[in-house]
């Protein structure tokens, strides 16, 4: 799991790759999730309680928008391309 942070440092995109099971076709998954850091001290108690309740209820602190610095966006894109290349190589090795 990798987190690519927003330029504001309070949100990010979680990139998680699960190669799945070799014997189960189409079991690989690429998870992209918006993630909220949850420690923005400028927000009031109401926001903090709502945020904590969301995490308790769903187990996931997701937000809704990410703005990446160019170097973070490039690292994010490169990581996705690495995953795609690896999957293509794995498919070739399996003979599909």
C-alpha positions in Angstrom: 0.0 0.0 0.0 1.3 3.4 -0.9 -0.1 6.8 -0.1 0.4 9.7 -2.5 -0.3 12.9 -0.5 -2.3 15.9 -1.6 -0.4 19.2 -1.8 -2.4 20.4 1.2 -1.0 17.4 3.2 -4.4 16.5 4.7 -5.6 14.0 2.0 -4.1 11.5 -0.3 -4.7 8.7 -2.7 -4.1 5.2 -1.4 -2.8 2.9 -4.1 -3.0 -0.8 -3.2 -2.2 -3.7 -5.6 -3.4 -7.2 -5.0 -2.0 -9.6 -7.6 -4.8 -12.1 -6.7 -4.5 -15.8 -7.1 -2.6 -17.3 -10.0 -5.2 -20.0 -10.6 -8.2 -17.6 -10.5 -8.7 -15.6 -13.7 -9.3 -11.9 -13.2 -8.7 -12.0 -9.4 -6.1 -9.2 -9.5 -7.3 -5.8 -8.1 -6.0 -2.3 -8.2 -7.5 -0.3 -5.4 -7.5 3.5 -5.6 -9.0 5.2 -2.5 -9.2 8.8 -1.4 -7.8 9.1 2.1 -8.1 11.8 4.7 -5.3 12.1 7.2 -7.6 13.2 9.9 -5.3 15.5 11.9 -6.2 18.9 10.7 -6.1 20.9 13.9 -7.8 23.9 12.4 -11.2 22.0 12.3 -13.6 22.1 15.2 -14.7 19.3 17.5 -17.9 18.7 15.4 -15.8 17.9 12.3 -13.5 15.6 14.4 -16.4 13.7 15.8 -18.0 13.3 12.4 -14.6 12.1 11.0 -14.1 9.7 13.9 -17.6 8.3 13.4 -17.0 7.8 9.7 -13.8 5.8 10.4 -15.6 3.7 13.1 -18.5 3.1 10.8 -16.7 2.3 7.6 -13.1 1.6 8.7 -11.8 4.0 6.0 -11.0 7.7 6.3 -11.7 8.7 2.7 -12.0 12.2 1.4 -13.2 13.4 -2.0 -10.6 15.4 -3.8 -6.8 15.3 -4.3 -4.5 17.9 -5.8 -1.0 16.5 -6.3 2.3 18.3 -6.8 3.8 17.4 -10.2 6.5 15.1 -8.6 3.8 13.2 -6.7 1.6 12.8 -9.7 4.5 11.5 -11.7 5.4 9.0 -9.0 1.7 7.9 -8.8 1.5 7.5 -12.6 4.9 5.6 -12.7 3.7 3.2 -10.0 0.5 2.4 -12.0 2.6 1.9 -15.1 4.9 -0.5 -13.2 1.9 -2.5 -12.1 0.5 -2.7 -15.7 3.9 -3.8 -17.0 4.2 -6.5 -14.3 0.8 -7.8 -15.1 1.5 -8.0 -18.8 4.7 -9.9 -18.1 2.9 -12.2 -15.7 0.2 -12.9 -18.4 2.9 -13.7 -20.9 4.6 -16.1 -18.5 1.2 -17.8 -17.8 0.6 -18.1 -21.6 -2.7 -16.1 -21.7 
